[in-house]
Each structure stands twice: as C-alpha cells, then as structure tokens.
Amino acid sequence: MSEPIRIAMWSGPRNISTAMMRSFENRGDTAVIDEPFYAHFLSITSRTDHPYREEVLKALPTDWREVVNGLLGSVSGGKPIYYSKQMLHHMIEPIGFDWIKHCRNAFLIRDPEKVVASYFEKIEGVTLSDIGIVRQVELFDREAQRLGRSPPVIDSRDVLENPRAVLAALCGELGIPFTEKMLNWPPGRRESDGIWAPYWYANVERSTGFAPPPEKKRVPLTGRLRKIADEAQPYYERLTRHKLGTA
C-alpha cells in the first residue's frame, strides 16, 4: 500500500477552518482530524477561559510527540489522504516542527480585524498570540525555505467568493485532484468534530457549502482590540502577497 498524502492546513481561529475540514472530508477519499494539538496547548498554559478545557485535556493527548506519531501513522479507514486542521496558536514550545516535512502544508488566512472581532465574541481575553498570525508567518518562512518556493496560501474571503476556483487551485498545488464534492456537504455535526464543537461550530453545522455569511454590523475595533489587529496586519499583508492567484 502506498504512503498516504498528509495535508496540514495551518490557520488561526475564526477563519473558515472548520468549513475547509468539511470540504475535504466530503471528498470521500480523505480522513480528517480536528485541532490535534489543542490539549498540548491547554496543558502547558494557564488559560482557563477556553470552553471545554477539562474535556479537551481528557479527550486528546497532551504530549505533542504522541500527537505527531498519530499524524504520521496509519490513516482511519485506509484512506489515501489525511487532512489535519491545525491551529497555529496551539503550536507553542516545547513543540517541534521537523515532522511537517512529511506533510503537504498549506496556509489559510483572514483579515485580522475580522478575526479579532469574531474571536472576541467567544473569548474576551483575546491576544495577538491567540490569532496565530505571527506563528503562521514563522512556519510559512520555514516551509518556503525547505521547499525553495512558497507553499500555497489561500484567503478565507477568496474561498467564500469563488470556492471552485480557489479549491481547484489549492488541490493543484497539493498534488491531488479537485472534486465537486468539496463544494457542498450535508448540514450537522460530524464524528470528526472536536469535543469543543458545541461552543464554536454553530454556523458551520448549519452550513451546506461555502457562501459569504450575512454581514454583521460590528462596532469598529477600539483600544486593545484595535492594537491587536494593527499589530497583526503586516503579517497578514505579507502572506497575502503569496496567496494563490497573486504570487
């Protein structure tokens, strides 16, 4: 049996990352895993503002090496593609990154102002590190140096506005065939969803495909939140220069 294709999609929170996981899972040839390093993150931080904290710590391995062994091990159902939804803010020391050379890595980005506003609705103590953008640039640079070229970057807005074109381009970069099955999926919860789904996944559970959500009339960011978004903006702009269709 040939080695499975292992895809790691690196993003921050509130970034259509779960919808992307739905898209790949609906292909039929792909097994998915949802934020496998979450318990590692919680186990070595003092953050108590994360819903389902204790449940996550009990449900997932807290040793990052054990997580890596699972990501590089056999794939559920013997499927030829293994897709991992990865959160950059979970990837904190002492975690290592040598294992990512065994994956085809892609990067999902979103306007920091929208990320901060959305995350604040769930966790008021949001920080710059919580949205993962600094770590995302660090990992992007590492992967670009290893490959000798830019790894694929996609913007959440582009996916929502033109999912067929962006996903087809992404699949081409990842070396897998695009299928129309990636554009739609049945509504509801999945067995593959993390135990934290009831708190975070209401919108995606109602979804049946990619579509721009109704625009919320949000109050402009001010104070601490404005500062976080402004600090994140240069990192976001740097990654946008490499997104598919512009690089």
C-alpha positions in Angstrom: 0.0 0.0 0.0 1.3 3.4 -0.9 2.0 6.1 1.7 -1.0 8.4 2.2 -0.8 12.0 1.3 -0.8 14.0 4.5 -2.1 17.5 4.2 -1.7 20.1 7.1 -3.8 23.2 6.8 -2.4 25.9 9.0 -4.6 28.8 10.2 -5.7 30.8 13.1 -9.1 30.6 14.7 -12.4 32.1 13.3 -11.0 31.5 9.8 -13.4 29.1 8.0 -11.0 26.4 9.0 -13.8 24.0 10.0 -15.7 24.6 6.8 -12.4 23.7 5.0 -12.3 20.5 7.0 -15.8 19.7 6.0 -14.9 20.3 2.4 -12.0 17.8 2.4 -13.9 15.2 4.4 -16.7 15.3 1.9 -14.4 14.2 -0.9 -14.8 10.6 0.3 -11.1 9.8 -0.1 -10.0 11.8 2.9 -9.8 11.3 6.6 -9.7 14.4 8.7 -8.5 15.3 12.2 -9.6 18.4 14.1 -7.0 20.5 16.0 -5.0 17.6 17.3 -2.6 19.8 19.4 -5.3 21.5 21.4 -4.7 19.5 24.6 -1.0 20.1 24.3 -1.6 23.8 24.2 -4.0 23.8 27.2 -1.7 21.5 29.3 1.2 23.9 29.2 -0.7 27.2 29.5 -2.6 28.8 32.4 -5.5 29.7 30.1 -8.8 28.9 31.9 -11.0 30.9 29.5 -11.3 28.1 26.9 -14.6 26.4 27.0 -14.5 22.6 27.4 -10.9 22.9 28.8 -11.1 19.8 31.1 -12.9 17.7 28.5 -10.3 18.5 25.9 -7.5 17.6 28.3 -9.2 14.2 28.9 -10.0 13.5 25.3 -6.8 14.3 23.5 -3.1 13.5 24.1 -1.2 16.3 25.9 2.2 15.1 24.7 2.9 16.7 21.4 5.1 13.8 20.4 2.2 11.4 20.7 0.1 13.7 18.5 2.9 13.7 15.9 3.0 9.9 15.9 -0.7 9.8 15.2 -0.4 12.3 12.4 2.3 10.3 10.7 0.8 6.9 11.5 -1.9 4.8 9.8 -5.0 6.6 8.4 -8.5 5.8 9.5 -10.3 3.6 7.0 -7.1 3.2 5.0 -8.0 6.4 3.1 -5.3 7.8 0.7 -5.5 11.4 2.0 -5.2 12.5 5.6 -6.1 16.2 6.3 -5.3 17.9 9.6 -6.9 21.1 10.6 -4.1 22.9 12.5 -4.3 25.9 14.7 -1.1 28.0 14.9 -1.8 29.4 18.4 -1.6 25.8 19.7 1.9 25.3 18.4 3.9 26.6 21.4 7.2 25.4 23.0 8.4 22.8 23.5 6.7 21.6 20.3 8.9 20.6 17.4 8.3 21.1 13.7 10.6 18.6 11.9 7.7 16.3 11.3 5.9 18.8 8.9 8.3 17.8 6.1 6.2 14.6 5.8 3.1 16.8 5.1 2.0 18.9 2.2 1.5 22.2 4.1 -1.0 25.0 3.2 -1.8 28.2 4.9 -5.3 29.7 5.4 -5.5 33.4 6.2 -8.2 36.0 7.0 -8.3 39.8 7.6 -7.0 40.2 11.2 -9.7 42.8 12.0 -12.4 40.3 11.3 -10.6 37.5 13.1 -10.1 39.6 16.3 -13.7 40.8 16.3 -15.1 37.3 15.8 -12.7 35.7 18.4 -13.6 38.4 20.9 -17.2 37.3 20.7 -16.1 33.9 22.1 -13.1 34.7 24.3 -12.9 38.3 25.6 -9.2 37.9 26.7 -8.0 37.5 23.1 -4.3 38.4 22.5 -2.1 38.7 19.4 -0.8 35.2 20.0 -4.3 33.8 20.1 -4.9 34.6 16.5 -1.8 32.7 15.4 -0.7 35.1 12.7 2.9 35.6 13.9 3.5 31.9 14.3 1.9 31.4 10.8 4.5 33.6 9.2 7.3 31.8 11.0 6.0 28.5 9.8 5.4 29.8 6.3 9.0 31.0 6.1 10.3 27.7 7.4 8.4 25.7 4.8 9.3 28.1 2.0 13.0 27.7 2.8 12.6 23.9 2.9 10.8 23.8 -0.4 12.7 26.5 -2.2 9.4 28.1 -3.1 6.3 29.5 -1.5 3.8 26.9 -0.1 0.2 27.5 -1.0 -1.7 30.3 0.7 -5.4 30.9 0.4 -7.5 33.7 1.8 -10.9 32.9 3.5 -12.6 35.7 1.6 -11.4 34.3 -1.7 -12.7 30.9 -0.8 -16.1 32.2 0.1 -16.4 34.3 -3.0 -15.1 31.8 -5.5 -14.7 28.4 -3.9 -14.5 26.3 -7.0 -11.6 28.3 -8.5 -9.7 28.6 -5.2 -10.1 25.0 -4.2 -9.2 23.7 -7.6 -6.0 25.8 -7.5 -5.3 24.6 -4.0 -5.7 20.9 -5.0 -3.4 21.5 -7.9 -0.7 22.9 -5.6 -1.2 19.9 -3.2 -1.0 17.4 -6.0 -4.5 15.9 -5.6 -7.4 16.0 -7.9 -10.2 18.6 -7.3 -13.7 17.2 -7.0 -17.0 19.0 -7.0 -17.8 17.1 -3.8 -15.6 19.7 -2.0 -18.1 22.5 -2.6 -21.1 21.1 -0.6 -21.7 18.9 2.4 -24.7 17.8 4.5 -25.5 20.0 7.5 -25.0 18.9 11.0 -22.2 17.7 13.4 -19.6 15.1 12.5 -17.9 12.4 14.5 -14.6 14.0 13.4 -15.5 17.3 15.1 -13.6 18.2 18.2 -15.3 17.8 21.6 -15.5 21.7 21.7 -17.8 21.8 18.7 -21.0 22.8 20.6 -19.4 26.1 21.6 -17.6 27.0 18.4 -19.3 25.3 15.4 -22.9 26.5 15.3 -22.5 28.3 12.0 -20.7 25.5 10.2 -23.2 22.9 11.5 -25.9 24.9 9.7 -23.9 25.2 6.5 -24.1 23.1 3.4 -21.3 24.8 1.4 -19.1 27.9 1.1 -21.0 31.1 0.9 -20.3 34.6 2.2 -22.1 34.9 5.5 -24.5 37.8 6.2 -22.5 40.8 7.0 -22.7 41.7 10.7 -22.7 45.3 11.6 -19.9 45.3 14.0 -18.7 48.3 16.1 -15.2 49.3 14.8 -12.4 47.9 16.9 -11.0 50.3 19.5 -8.4 50.2 22.3 -6.8 46.9 23.0 -8.6 45.1 20.2 -7.6 47.7 17.6 -4.0 47.4 18.7 -4.0 43.6 18.2 -5.5 43.9 14.7 -3.0 46.7 13.8 0.0 44.6 15.1 -1.3 41.6 13.1 -1.9 43.5 9.8 1.7 43.5 8.5 1.9 39.7 8.9 -1.3 39.2 7.1 -0.3 41.5 4.3 3.0 39.6 3.9 1.1 36.4 3.5 -1.4 37.9 1.0 1.5 38.5 -1.4 1.8 34.8 -1.7 -1.8 33.7 -1.9 -2.9 31.7 -4.9 -3.8 33.9 -7.9 -1.4 36.7 -6.8 2.0 35.2 -6.2 
